[in-house]
Amino acid sequence: MHSTDIQTWSIDKLDAPRVWGERPAIFEFIQDYVRERAEAGESPVPTLFELPDEPKRGRGGVRWAAGALDGVMGRHGQVEDERLRAKQIVKGIRDLLAETTPANLEHLTRLLARAPVLGVLDDVLAELVGDGNGNGELDPERFHELALFLVQAAPERELVKLGISMLGVLVGCDEHETLLTIGRHEEFTLFSAVALASTLEQPDLQLWELAKSVRGWGRIHAVERLVDSVNPEIRAWLLRQGYRNEIMDEYLAYSCAVAGDLAGALEADIVDDALLDGAAGIFAGLLNGGPAEDIEDYEQAPRAAEAYLRHLVRRPEHRPLDLAHLLVAEQLREFIGPVGESLDDDDVLRELGWTLEIRARVLDMCERFAARPGWAEAVAEGLEVESLEHFHQADAAAQLLDIDAWPHHLRRVQADPGRSPSWFRLVQTEDDARFEQALALARELLPLDKIATGPAQEVGLGPEWDVHDTLLVVAQSLVDRPGRGVDLIDAALQSPVTRVRRGALLVLASWLHDGGDAEPPAEVHELLERAAEREVDEELAADIAKVIQG
């Protein structure tokens, strides 16, 4: 490298405003938001606002939640072979490292705008540091300066992600403050977590700080990089809070149970309420199953379940517990066998460590815990709260204890008819008078004229479409009630949302062909004929024709 090159190369020559215009730097945008929330005495939750490069969406438009696209791609997707694009990006970076011109910056910006950078990052970084073609002769100081510039000055997220990842391959580079700041937005947490883990000798405390600052995909990515920590505070946090996230607790339940030694922690003579509550959440995630390891993968599940239930049944009655514990006890009971019946040996359960003896002890404790007094009062209290999470918990417990929660669903529907998830429970009643009341409410409270604006090919995602989904729930409840609510099905057949029209069609198909001896009303055929004339979706139009033809 010539001395003249070192003297003339400068980030300032990139003239970012000329390339990027006056668009705000994402880093500064997040930094300002965090500072403003802190000054107001509030915890910063940067994912509550859109980044300045968020594309404009039309009515009903769909977008990924912060960090979701990278999260799904990294976990469930197969990244396409983009070696040519990777080579183009590598050349773009090398060009900038050789000469800081606006033209080179503009070229790299265009390359990064085409698609998410995650799919090509490994190839890009490998070639840049020399693993790809043997050419690792890059000036690390220039590389560092360019990476930091992309993180702190770029107005587009893919450029920022590239900059974060470039920082992550620099040995001895400690930019943890920058990484923690940008990583507070879930769109960048994955990249910041990888960079922190790669550049710090002992990154656990910084990763922990990052994990505590996010709640969605960012929490998942950060916690996954903490599971090997031997720090007792971090391990305790994993069991009490670390597994919780706004995507699915199932993603982290197993990892946190193993990393935090859930079984060992619960076998202590005295445990705190936070650990018991955390154990309930972890067990719920493991028992629900899902996209990650579940209860059958957790080798210490029998040991942990026994210790957990032992604390529950020993707890004094004057110290009430959250309904979540009752629901977990019921899930455990359903998983390993019926209460009050003789147990048969089960080869699968035995292989998983659930011997007959352990199952008998666990089932006995589940039954004793469910028999504690006070549950009915706790359910009644939970059904009155405004919190949707606690209301659903109380509703699930009400079903378990055979407590009538229908009036509470009625109250919530009347308070928020367009969005209330209580519609499903309202129309699932077997009481005919209540069902008729629910249909009357649908006619009264749902804006049927605004729903039935005519067929279109709307995806129908977003809060403005909630009333369409509510009508679909009501219409589907009519599937085994031929002739009831024809006007509601007619409105659903005229929704612009394709899935709503298809749901209504399935109800009518059931009436015509699965209704047994019941004769559907004559207007059903008229409804189908009119729907066929209006339908704009070719596949759905063909299905309507099939139903008409029998």
N, C-alpha and C positions, 0 to 999 in steps of 0.2 A: 504494500500500500504506500503510495507516494505521500510525502509530507504535505504537498499542496492540496491533496484530496482531504486530508484531515482538517486543514485550515479552512477549506471552503464549504465543507458539509455542515449544514445547520438546519435544524427543525424549523426555524423561523422562515426559511426560504419556501416552505410548503404553501404559504399564503392560504391557510385554511378557509378564511371567509370567501375567497375567490372561488374555491371548489365547493364548499358546503353552504355558502350563503350565510344568512344570519340565523340559521337554525341553532337552538341551544344545545350545548354539550350535555349528553345524558348524565355524565358524572356530576356535573354541577347541578343539574336538575334534581337528582337524588339527594345530593349533599344539602342543597337549600331546603328541601322538604324535611329531611331528618332534623336539621337545625331548627326550623320553624316549629316542628312538633315538640322538640325538646324544650324550646323557650316557652311553649304553651303548657309545659308540664305533662305532655301526653307521650305515650310510647309510639315511636315511629313504626308505621306499618306501610312501607312504600308500595306494596302491591295494591293498595286501595286506590291508586291513581294510575292513569295511563301514561306511558312514556311518551315523550314528545314526537317520536317517530312512528307512533301507532297509526296505521293506515285508516282512512275514513271508511266507515261502514254505512251501507244503506239500511233501510228498515228491515229488521229481521236478520241482519248480517251476522255471520258467525266469525268468531275469533278465538284463538287459543288463550287459555289463562296463562298468566306469567309463568314461564319456565316449563309449561306443559308440553310444548312441541319437542323441545330437547329432551325432556323427561321421558316421553313416550318413545321417541326415536331411540334413545339410549337403552331402553328396557325391552321394548316390544317390537321395534321396527327393524327391518333389514335395510341398512343404508346401501343405496345403489353405488355401483362402481363409478366413482367420479375422478379417476386418476388424472384425466386431462385437465379438469378444472383445478385439481390440486396443484398440478405443475404450473398452471397459469398464475395461481395465487402466489406460489413460491417465487416465480419470476417477478411478479409485481412487487413483492417485498424486497427481493434482491435489488431491483431497480431503484427502489426508494433508499435502500442502504447505500447505494452507489451515488445517487444524485437526488437531492430533495427538490423536486420540481412539482409545481401544481399539476402538470400533465400526468406524472407518475402517480400522484395521490388520487387524481380523478379516475385513473385506470383501475387502481386497486379498489376504489369505492364501487365502481361498476361491477367488478368481479364478485364482490361480497354481497351485492344487492340481489343476485340471481336466486339464491336459495340459502337455507341455514348452513352456517359454516361447520356445524358439528360433524356432518358427514364426511368432511375432508380433513379435519384437524389433524388426525394421527399422521396421515401422509404428508401434510404440509410441514408439521413440526419435525418429523423424522428427517425429511430432506433438508430442512433448514439447519438442523444441528449436525448433519453429516451422515446420518444412517441410511439415507436414501441413495446417494450417489458418491459418497466419499468426500464430498466437498464441504468441509465444515469451516472454511476460512472466512468467517464473518467477524466483524469488529463487535465484540460484546457490548461496548459502551454505546455504539450507535444503535445496536439491536435493542438495548435497554431503553434508550431515549425514544426510539420510535414506538416501542411497545407502550411506554407510559403515555406518550402523546395520543395514541389511539384510544387508550382507556379513558383519559381525562378530557380529551377535546372532541372526540368523534360524536356526531349527532345521530348515528345509525347503530342499532344494537349489534349487528353482525360484525362491524368493525371493532366495537368495544370487546366483543367476545374473543376476536382474534388477538387483540392487544393483551387481554388478561392471560390468554393461553401462551402468548410469547413470553410474558413475565414468568410463567410457570416453568420454563425450561432453562432459566438462567440460574446456574449454581451460585449460591451465596447471595442471591438477590432477596432482600427483605423489604417488600412493599406491602406489609400486612395491613397497614392503616388504609392504604388505597384499596386493597382487595376487600377489606371488611366494609368499607363504605359502599363500593359498587355492588358488593354481594348482598347488601341488605334488600335489594330488589330481587325477587325470585327469578327474574329473567336471567340473572347473572350468577346466582348462587352456586350452581354446579361448577361453572368455570373458575370462580373464586376459590371454592373448596379444593378443587384439584390443584390449583396454583399454590395455595397455602400448604397443602400436604407435600408438594414437591419441593418447595424452596426453603421451608423451615425445618430445622433439625428436630424440634419438638413442637409440632403444630397443634397439639390437642387443645390447649387453652384458647387459641385463636379460632379453631374450628368449632369449639363449644360456644364461644361468643357469637359466631356466625349462625350456628344452629338455633340459638335462643332468639335471634332477631327475625326469624322467618317462620312461616306457618304452613306453606304449601309444598310444592315440589322442592323448593329450596331446603326445607326442613329434612325431607327425605334424603336428598343428596348429601347434606352436611352430616347427618347422623350416621349414614352408611360409612363415613370415613372416621367415625369415632368408636366403632364397635371393637377395635383392638386396644382401646385405651385401658391403662391400668390405674388411672387416676380414680381414687375411690369416690370423689365428689361427682365426677362425670358419670361413673357407673351408677351411682345412686340417682342421678338426674335422669338417666336413660329409663329407669324403671318407673319414675314418678311423672315425668313430663316428656321425655325425649321421643317416645313413640307416637305422641299425639300430633296429628297434622290435619289439614283441611282437605286432603285428597282422599286417602283411605288409611285408617290406622293399621289395616292389615298389611300395608307395605313394610312397616317397621316393627310390628308386634314380636315376631320371632327373633329378629336381630337384637332387639333390646332385651328380650327375656334371656337370651344366651349371654350377651355381652355384660349385662348387669347381674347375672347369676340370680335370677328371680327365685328359684327354689331355695338357694342358700340364704338369701335375704329374708324370705318368709319363714325359715326355720328358726329364726331368732325367737327368744322367749317373748320379747316385747317388740312390737312394730308400730310405726306411726301411721296415722290415718292416710297420709299422702301415699305411702307405700301400698296400703290396702286398696285405695282408689286406683292407683296405677296398675296394680295386679288385676283388678276387675277389667280395666280397659284393655290390657294385654290379652287376658283370657278371652274377652269378647272378640278381639281381632283374630286370635288363633282359632276360635271355634267357628267364626263366620267363614273362614277360608277366604280364598281370593287369589290375587295376583302373585303372592309370595308364599313362603313356607307357612304351614299352618299347624294345628294341634298334633297332627300325625307325624310331623317332622320334629317336633320338640321332644327330645328324649327324656327330659326331666319333667314332663307334664304331669305324670301321676304323683311324683314327689311334691311338686309345686302346688298341685290342686289340694292334696291332703293338708299341707301346711297352711294354705290360704283359708280353707274351710274351718280348720281348727281355730284360727283366730276369730272367724265370724261367729261360730257357735259359742265361743267363750266370752264374747263381748257382752258387757252388762247391758240390760235392756234399757237403762236410762240414757245410754249413748246410742242414739239411732244411727242407722246407716242409710246411705243413698240407695234408691231403688235399683241402681245398676248392679248391686251385689246380688239381689234377689234374681234378677234376670240372668246373671252369669251362672248362679247355682242351678237354675232351671236348664240352661244350655248344657252344663256339665252333666246333669241328670239324663238329658235326652241323648247325649253322646255315648254314655257308658252303660245305660240300661234303665229299665223301669223301676220306680220306687214301689215297695210293698209286694213284689213278686219274686219268686225264686229265680236266681240268676243262673244262666247257663254259661258254661265256659265258651269263650269266643276266641278262636285262633288268631284273628287279626288283632283284637284288642290285647291279647296276651303278648303277641309279638311286639306291640308298642309299649309294653311294660305295665299294662293294666291287668294285673292278676285278679282272680276272683276275690281275694282278700282285700286288695286295695279298692276294688270297685264297691264291695260291700260297705267298707268304711266311708268312702266318699258319698255313696248314695244315702247312707244313714245320716250323715251330717247335712246333706242337701235337704233332706226331709225335715230334720230338726230346725234348720235355719228358716225354711219356708213357713214353719208352724209358729214362728215367733209372733207375738202380738204387735199390733201397730202398723202392719202393712196397709190395711184398708185406709187408715187415716193418712198415711203417706201418699197413697194413690190419689185420694180425694184432694189433698193439698196440691199435688203435682198437676192435676187436671185443671186447676184454676190459674196456673202461672201463665205468663205471656211468652216466656222462652219456648221456642218451638222444640228445641232439643229436649228440654225437661218434660214438655208436654208429651212428646212421642214416647219417652221413657215411661211416663206414668200410664199412658194408653196401653203400652205393651204389658205392663204389670197388671193393668185392669183386666185385660184378656186372660192372663194367667190365673187371676183370682176370681174370674167370673163376675166382675164389677161392671155395671152398665155405664159406659162412657158416652153413649150416643148423644145425650143432651149437651155435653161439652163440645162435641164436634159440631153440633147444630149452632152453638154460640159462636164458634170460631168461623164457621161458614157465613153466618149473618154479619160478622164483623168485617170479613175480608173475602167476599164471594168470588172474586176473580182469581185469587192466588191460593186460596186455602187448600192445603193437601188433605184436609178433613173431609172433602167431598167423597173420597173413596170409601171411607168408613161409614159415611152417612148413607150411601146407597147400597152398602153390603148388608143392611139389616134384613132379617127374615120377618119382621113385623110389617104386615102389608100397609097398615095405616101410616107407619113411619115412612115407608117407601113412597107412598103417595105424597106425603108432606115434602119429601126430598125432591120429587119431580116438580111439585108446585113451586118450590123455592128456586129450582133451576129456571123455570119459566119466568119467575118474578125477578130474580137477581142477575141472571146472565144476560148480557146485551146480544140477544140472538140476532137482531137485525144487523148488528155490526160484525157478527161472526159470519153470517150467511151472505157474504158479498159476492160469492161465485167462485167456481173452481179456478185455481192457479197452481203453480208448482213451487209454492213457498216451502222452504225447509222448516220455518216456524220455530226458530230457537231465539230465546230472549224473553224478558218479562212481558213484553207487549203481546206475546202469543199465549200467555198463561190461560186466558179465558177459553181459548180453543182446546187446549188440553183438558181443561175442566169439563167442557161439554163432551169431550171424548170419553172421559171417565164415566159420566152419567149415561151416555149412550151405550157403552159396553155393559153396564149393569142391566140392560134390557135384554140381553142375549137369550135368557131363558124365560122371558115374559112376553111372548108374542102378542102384538097388538097394543102394548102399552107405550106411551111416549113417542108416538109416530111423528109428532111435530118436532120433537127434539132431534130425532134421527134425520128428519128432513133438513133441519138447520145444519147438522153436521155434514150432510152430503153436499152442502153449498159452501163449506169452509174453503178458503184458499190454500190451506195446509193439506198436503196430499195424504199424510198418515191419518188425519182426522176423517177424511172421506173414506179411506180404506177401512178404518175401524167401523164406521157406520155400515159400510157394505157387508162386512163380515156378520154383523148382527142380523141384517136382513136375509143373508144367505142361510144363517142358522134357522131363522123363522120359517123359511120356505122349505128347507131340505132336512132339517134335524128336529123339527118341532113335533114329530110324532103325529098324533091324530088331530092336534090343534090346527084349526084353519086360520091362516093369517088374514088380516083384513084386506079387502079388495084394493085399498089405496097403495098397498106395498108395490104392486106391479106398476102402478102409475108413478110412484116415486122412482123406481128403477128406470123406467122409460125416460123420465125427465133428466135423471142423472146421466144416463147414457148420451143424451143429446148435448148436455153441457160439458161433459168431461174433456179436459185438455191433456191429460196424461195418457199416453197411448197404452201403457201396460195396464193401468187401472181401468181404462175404457174396455179393454179386452176382457178383463175380469168381470166387469159389470155385465157384459154380453153373455159370458158363461153362466152367471147366476140367473139371468133372464131365461136362458135356454134350458136351464135345469141340469 
